[in-house]
Amino acid sequence: MAAPALAQQRPGQGRRPAQGPAGTPASTPLGPLDVLARQALVVDFATGAVLLEKNADERMPPSSMSKLMTMYVVFEHLKSGRLQMDQMLPVSERAWRMGGSKMFVELNAQVKVEDLIRGVIVQSGNDACIVLAEAISGSEAQFADAMNEAGRRIGLTNSTFRNSTGWPDPEHRTTARDLATLARRIINDFPEFYAYYSERSFRFNNISQDNRNPLLARVAGADGLKTGHTDEAGYGLTGSVRRGDRRVIMVVNGLPTMRARAEESERLMEWAFREFEAVVLFRAQDTIEEVPVYLGERSKVPMVGGRDLVLTLPRQWRTRLQVRLRYDAPITAPVARGQQIGEMLVGGQGVPELRVPLLAGADVERLGLVSRIPAVVSRWVFGS
């Protein structure tokens, strides 16, 4: 463990990590899998498919993983221009005195925003969080209100933030599912800032500290996000790994030691990439079928998905996959591009059923009155 001055925040004494029996199983599409973490969730980034979950909706203390929400608010201010990377922010006495993990800002100093971002992400600096919170909202309490508002806006349905650092508070709670949602939104919404999460170390005020994320050193393709630890919460990690076109997000919490966090995180990430694959059913503008059109200026209209359809499935399930199309034919003109004209039903043994709307890939105008007469007569006489 690192020296106390540099360690992940550990306020509170005499409490044991909130943790269930060792190795109790998580649910997966492949059946139960023993997981040491009290709470765990593994999801595919692109499809949102849940690969593994255990107590994923149980409200829990997120410790320093709370700083993901802090940085989401900071990134919003940067993107909108309300905050600048080279802007200098003042260090209050409250920020300077803050305990736990620190960036080691100096009292009454001015610190550049970009350095504070690295101080939060790489060094997990509680002092850096408070400098940013006070600069953006005037006080940390008001900044927590901004965190909660942003959380509601991006779909965190079971989270309450009371501070910017994750410092223990009985009302400061989130879930593994909300943290996974937050991680996905950071990566999607702020690609220009996400690279900070892959930095292995940062030096400030002549003190160099390493990123505590064990995935960065142990797992190929790891590029984020944030660790956490308090006596109450145990050891946690919200992590991301990208290999080729696939990215997997993982949240674990309630682990007993740093070593257990590192080993469990590596094991679950490697399991996710080894056991699951991305299956591309079609690309956005692929023509899935040519559908007959009645009384249209063209006899058929291409039916498309309108978006890429990629499924995340256990590798051995590819042969079980069943795909059916459902639509009424002919379709009566006029037909508007993007209009739903059918659906695809995806399923199979053990494969959760999925219904995908299928769209018209082109406009088809209705024939004029004179041109419609032969078509109407033909259908009346011949049924076609």
C-alpha positions as MATLAB code, in Angstrom:
seq = 'MAAPALAQQRPGQGRRPAQGPAGTPASTPLGPLDVLARQALVVDFATGAVLLEKNADERMPPSSMSKLMTMYVVFEHLKSGRLQMDQMLPVSERAWRMGGSKMFVELNAQVKVEDLIRGVIVQSGNDACIVLAEAISGSEAQFADAMNEAGRRIGLTNSTFRNSTGWPDPEHRTTARDLATLARRIINDFPEFYAYYSERSFRFNNISQDNRNPLLARVAGADGLKTGHTDEAGYGLTGSVRRGDRRVIMVVNGLPTMRARAEESERLMEWAFREFEAVVLFRAQDTIEEVPVYLGERSKVPMVGGRDLVLTLPRQWRTRLQVRLRYDAPITAPVARGQQIGEMLVGGQGVPELRVPLLAGADVERLGLVSRIPAVVSRWVFGS';
ca = [
       0.000    0.000    0.000;
       1.217    3.513   -0.723;
       2.323    5.823    2.065;
      -0.669    7.386    3.896;
      -0.125   10.831    2.328;
      -0.525    9.386   -1.160;
      -2.977    6.592   -0.447;
      -6.523    6.419   -1.733;
      -8.770    8.162    0.785;
      -9.414    6.054    3.892;
     -11.401    8.232    6.316;
     -13.291    6.567    9.126;
     -11.991    4.015   11.571;
     -13.267    0.741   12.972;
     -15.492   -0.182   10.012;
     -15.087   -3.254    7.862;
     -15.619   -3.147    4.098;
     -19.251   -3.755    3.152;
     -18.760   -7.140    1.533;
     -20.711  -10.361    1.201;
     -19.380  -13.918    1.225;
     -16.248  -14.443   -0.830;
     -16.878  -15.787   -4.279;
     -20.690  -15.579   -4.300;
     -21.924  -15.905   -7.884;
     -22.862  -13.222  -10.368;
     -25.377  -13.891  -13.120;
     -24.196  -14.096  -16.732;
     -25.745  -15.351  -19.997;
     -23.421  -18.356  -19.633;
     -24.592  -19.203  -16.118;
     -23.358  -18.259  -12.617;
     -19.779  -17.024  -12.195;
     -18.120  -16.616   -8.802;
     -17.204  -12.979   -8.168;
     -15.453  -11.702   -5.053;
     -16.754   -8.131   -5.359;
     -19.901   -7.278   -3.461;
     -21.226   -5.294   -6.438;
     -20.211   -5.935  -10.040;
     -21.363   -5.112  -13.555;
     -19.734   -5.819  -16.919;
     -21.311   -4.323  -20.047;
     -20.478   -4.017  -23.719;
     -19.897   -0.355  -24.511;
     -21.391   -0.302  -28.029;
     -24.469   -2.466  -27.526;
     -25.151   -1.999  -23.817;
     -25.427   -5.776  -23.432;
     -24.995   -6.902  -19.824;
     -22.350   -9.623  -19.708;
     -22.265  -10.017  -15.910;
     -24.064   -8.503  -12.954;
     -24.121   -8.898   -9.215;
     -26.052   -6.509   -6.963;
     -25.786   -3.981   -9.796;
     -28.703   -1.890   -8.476;
     -27.689   -2.003   -4.819;
     -26.982    1.509   -3.537;
     -23.405    1.674   -2.330;
     -20.771    4.221   -1.265;
     -18.756    4.937   -4.424;
     -15.724    6.512   -2.666;
     -13.420    8.146   -5.237;
     -15.347    6.714   -8.175;
     -17.591    9.706   -7.392;
     -14.935   11.794   -9.136;
     -16.237   10.504  -12.467;
     -19.338   12.639  -11.840;
     -17.169   15.542  -10.716;
     -15.231   15.387  -13.964;
     -18.405   15.068  -16.032;
     -19.525   18.464  -14.695;
     -16.040   19.934  -15.249;
     -15.941   18.608  -18.827;
     -19.362   20.140  -19.511;
     -18.039   23.532  -18.416;
     -14.963   23.155  -20.591;
     -16.980   22.117  -23.631;
     -19.377   25.052  -23.230;
     -16.541   27.549  -22.787;
     -17.476   28.431  -19.200;
     -14.093   27.088  -18.118;
     -10.741   27.171  -19.916;
      -7.875   24.670  -19.723;
      -5.290   27.385  -19.052;
      -7.467   29.224  -16.535;
      -5.889   29.672  -13.088;
      -8.048   28.828  -10.061;
      -7.455   29.836   -6.430;
      -6.783   27.334   -3.638;
      -8.927   27.988   -0.576;
      -7.992   26.961    2.948;
     -10.736   24.342    2.841;
      -9.254   22.746   -0.282;
      -5.747   22.923    1.145;
      -6.782   21.276    4.422;
      -8.809   18.494    2.783;
      -7.703   15.039    3.900;
      -7.401   11.739    2.078;
      -5.670   11.406   -1.267;
      -4.151   14.710   -2.375;
      -2.647   16.521   -5.311;
      -0.777   18.697   -2.771;
      -1.910   22.131   -3.896;
      -0.559   25.008   -1.804;
      -2.658   27.425    0.238;
      -3.614   30.609   -1.656;
      -1.845   29.377   -4.793;
      -3.297   29.625   -8.298;
      -3.472   26.284  -10.152;
      -4.147   25.731  -13.846;
      -7.376   23.884  -14.696;
      -5.550   21.268  -16.773;
      -3.265   20.470  -13.832;
      -6.300   20.144  -11.561;
      -7.911   17.718  -14.017;
      -4.806   15.543  -13.925;
      -4.721   15.912  -10.166;
      -8.241   14.510   -9.932;
      -7.972   11.760  -12.555;
      -4.415   10.501  -12.063;
      -3.703   11.396   -8.433;
      -7.297   11.190   -7.118;
      -6.724   14.510   -5.372;
      -9.532   15.500   -3.032;
      -7.979   18.958   -2.768;
      -8.110   19.363   -6.552;
     -11.806   18.392   -6.574;
     -12.656   21.120   -4.094;
     -10.694   23.780   -5.997;
     -12.693   22.947   -9.131;
     -16.010   22.686   -7.262;
     -15.596   26.058   -5.543;
     -14.528   27.767   -8.778;
     -17.508   26.405  -10.745;
     -20.301   26.650   -8.163;
     -19.042   28.836   -5.320;
     -19.136   26.028   -2.774;
     -18.802   22.264   -2.749;
     -22.408   21.894   -1.553;
     -23.694   23.837   -4.548;
     -21.406   21.841   -6.828;
     -22.959   18.635   -5.459;
     -26.337   20.012   -6.561;
     -24.877   20.456  -10.059;
     -23.609   16.854   -9.948;
     -27.080   15.589   -9.077;
     -28.728   17.659  -11.792;
     -26.265   16.408  -14.410;
     -26.714   12.848  -13.164;
     -30.481   13.015  -13.621;
     -30.017   14.469  -17.092;
     -27.776   11.638  -18.309;
     -29.838    8.817  -16.853;
     -28.373    8.037  -13.424;
     -31.566    6.802  -11.818;
     -30.322    5.706   -8.402;
     -27.545    8.106   -7.401;
     -27.226   10.879   -4.836;
     -24.039   12.959   -4.576;
     -23.280   15.017   -1.477;
     -19.721   16.078   -2.286;
     -17.187   16.213   -5.106;
     -14.678   13.735   -3.685;
     -16.584   10.661   -2.521;
     -15.810   11.507    1.113;
     -18.029    9.273    3.299;
     -21.540   10.566    3.823;
     -24.527    8.324    4.658;
     -26.538    9.906    1.830;
     -23.747    9.804   -0.785;
     -24.677    6.723   -2.787;
     -24.756    5.300   -6.297;
     -24.963    1.893   -7.995;
     -22.717   -0.150  -10.244;
     -25.242    0.298  -13.059;
     -25.223    4.086  -12.698;
     -21.414    4.152  -12.674;
     -21.336    2.114  -15.889;
     -23.802    4.547  -17.470;
     -21.655    7.465  -16.327;
     -18.490    5.887  -17.747;
     -20.162    5.344  -21.118;
     -21.361    8.958  -21.174;
     -17.892   10.332  -20.369;
     -16.381    8.344  -23.242;
     -19.174    9.271  -25.668;
     -19.687   12.901  -24.697;
     -16.098   14.025  -24.126;
     -13.702   12.147  -26.418;
     -11.452   15.194  -26.473;
     -10.832   14.874  -22.718;
     -11.006   11.111  -22.218;
      -7.281   10.531  -22.874;
      -6.461   11.914  -19.403;
      -7.816    8.669  -17.927;
      -5.066    6.626  -19.563;
      -2.172    8.704  -18.155;
       0.006    6.494  -15.985;
       1.504    9.191  -13.748;
       1.460   12.933  -13.061;
       3.972   15.178  -11.338;
       2.845   18.314   -9.504;
       4.575   20.438   -6.888;
       7.648   18.164   -7.250;
       5.575   15.146   -6.207;
       5.046   12.370   -8.743;
       2.136    9.975   -8.249;
       1.089    6.947  -10.283;
      -2.413    6.277  -11.546;
      -4.009    3.737   -9.183;
      -5.997    2.005  -11.950;
      -4.489   -1.520  -12.037;
      -5.911   -2.282  -15.488;
      -3.544    0.211  -17.136;
      -0.539   -1.929  -16.234;
      -2.120   -5.392  -16.392;
      -4.621   -5.533  -19.273;
      -3.999   -4.860  -22.958;
      -6.198   -2.068  -24.289;
      -7.035   -0.557  -20.882;
      -7.537    3.211  -21.075;
      -9.543    4.277  -17.980;
     -11.338    5.142  -15.716;
     -11.248    5.527  -11.869;
     -10.503    3.626   -8.664;
     -12.050    4.173   -5.254;
     -11.506    3.109   -1.671;
     -12.832    3.870    1.780;
     -13.080    1.636    4.834;
     -16.848    1.510    4.414;
     -16.905    0.839    0.666;
     -13.912   -1.452    0.290;
     -11.865   -1.279   -2.919;
     -13.608   -0.421   -6.172;
     -12.904    0.313   -9.817;
     -14.795    1.581  -12.818;
     -12.663    0.411  -15.743;
     -12.626    0.429  -19.523;
     -10.755   -1.725  -22.035;
     -10.805   -1.316  -25.815;
      -9.562   -3.952  -28.249;
     -10.180   -3.337  -31.926;
     -13.811   -2.332  -32.397;
     -14.898   -3.645  -28.993;
     -14.911   -1.811  -25.692;
     -15.992   -3.290  -22.365;
     -16.961   -1.303  -19.260;
     -16.616   -2.910  -15.825;
     -17.614   -1.754  -12.342;
     -16.580   -3.616   -9.182;
     -16.822   -2.507   -5.565;
     -16.551   -3.931   -2.057;
     -13.282   -5.813   -2.593;
     -11.094   -6.468    0.474;
      -7.648   -5.396   -0.775;
      -5.852   -3.547   -3.567;
      -4.474   -6.871   -4.757;
      -7.959   -8.409   -4.892;
      -9.162   -5.396   -6.907;
      -6.335   -5.775   -9.400;
      -6.713   -9.539   -9.810;
     -10.526   -9.524   -9.960;
     -10.605   -6.653  -12.470;
      -8.102   -8.357  -14.748;
      -9.935  -11.689  -14.517;
     -13.347  -10.230  -15.362;
     -12.059   -8.137  -18.271;
     -10.211  -11.057  -19.840;
     -13.286  -13.255  -19.328;
     -15.495  -10.704  -21.105;
     -13.266  -10.533  -24.180;
     -12.627  -14.279  -24.246;
     -16.236  -15.464  -23.874;
     -18.177  -12.860  -25.875;
     -18.031  -11.488  -29.412;
     -19.680   -8.767  -31.457;
     -21.931  -10.142  -34.200;
     -22.762   -7.657  -36.986;
     -26.195   -8.434  -38.432;
     -26.223   -5.459  -40.805;
     -24.858   -1.966  -41.324;
     -27.004    1.157  -41.307;
     -27.722    1.411  -45.040;
     -27.505   -2.254  -46.005;
     -30.544   -3.337  -48.025;
     -32.112   -6.182  -46.091;
     -34.981   -6.816  -48.502;
     -36.638   -5.232  -51.543;
     -40.302   -4.752  -50.648;
     -43.002   -4.502  -53.387;
     -44.835   -1.173  -53.603;
     -48.444   -0.777  -54.823;
     -49.348    2.338  -56.855;
     -45.824    3.695  -56.585;
     -43.552    5.328  -59.156;
     -41.171    2.432  -58.520;
     -42.185   -1.158  -57.998;
     -39.986   -1.848  -54.972;
     -38.424    0.040  -52.067;
     -35.272   -1.047  -50.204;
     -35.855   -1.963  -46.569;
     -32.929   -0.941  -44.321;
     -32.087   -0.915  -40.641;
     -31.210    2.767  -40.447;
     -28.401    2.012  -37.979;
     -25.751   -0.608  -37.455;
     -27.128   -3.644  -35.665;
     -24.416   -5.304  -33.637;
     -25.168   -7.917  -30.987;
     -22.860   -8.986  -28.173;
     -23.244  -12.725  -27.704;
     -21.362  -15.629  -26.143;
     -19.072  -16.991  -28.844;
     -20.790  -20.377  -29.079;
     -24.217  -18.749  -29.570;
     -23.562  -17.578  -33.138;
     -24.834  -20.897  -34.526;
     -28.030  -20.619  -32.441;
     -28.971  -17.207  -33.828;
     -32.278  -17.056  -35.707;
     -33.373  -14.031  -37.720;
     -36.841  -13.465  -39.237;
     -38.332  -10.555  -41.188;
     -41.905   -9.387  -40.745;
     -43.643   -6.912  -43.086;
     -46.820   -6.469  -45.109;
     -46.481   -6.522  -48.878;
     -47.141   -4.772  -51.062;
     -46.801   -1.425  -49.320;
     -49.153    1.229  -50.662;
     -47.470    4.392  -51.967;
     -46.545    7.033  -51.063;
     -43.631    5.764  -48.962;
     -41.339    8.193  -47.090;
     -37.657    7.512  -46.552;
     -37.194    6.516  -42.883;
     -40.786    5.320  -42.515;
     -41.053    2.035  -40.584;
     -42.234   -0.657  -42.993;
     -41.284   -3.831  -41.140;
     -39.299   -5.369  -38.328;
     -36.600   -7.939  -37.747;
     -37.048  -10.534  -35.020;
     -33.812  -11.877  -33.573;
     -33.747  -14.845  -31.204;
     -32.779  -18.474  -30.878;
     -32.015  -20.974  -28.135;
     -30.787  -18.994  -25.152;
     -30.652  -15.750  -27.165;
     -32.863  -12.980  -25.722;
     -35.524  -11.929  -28.231;
     -34.904   -8.613  -29.934;
     -37.247   -6.669  -32.223;
     -35.589   -4.203  -34.574;
     -37.663   -1.719  -36.629;
     -36.855   -1.710  -40.356;
     -37.208    1.431  -42.443;
     -37.817    2.481  -46.021;
     -34.477    3.343  -47.609;
     -35.949    5.698  -50.235;
     -38.957    7.873  -51.046;
     -41.529    6.362  -53.401;
     -44.077    8.806  -54.797;
     -47.634    7.753  -55.584;
     -48.473    7.330  -59.265;
     -50.644    9.954  -60.914;
     -54.348    9.183  -61.490;
     -53.949    8.071  -65.127;
     -50.960    5.868  -64.306;
     -52.770    4.269  -61.368;
     -55.662    2.917  -63.455;
     -53.769   -0.032  -65.061;
     -52.308   -1.028  -61.700;
     -55.712   -0.960  -59.996;
     -57.339   -2.965  -62.819;
     -54.502   -5.486  -62.805;
     -54.805   -6.064  -59.083;
     -58.615   -6.334  -59.321;
     -58.503   -8.792  -62.213;
     -55.353  -10.786  -61.536;
     -54.782  -10.159  -57.830;
     -51.308   -8.709  -58.488;
];
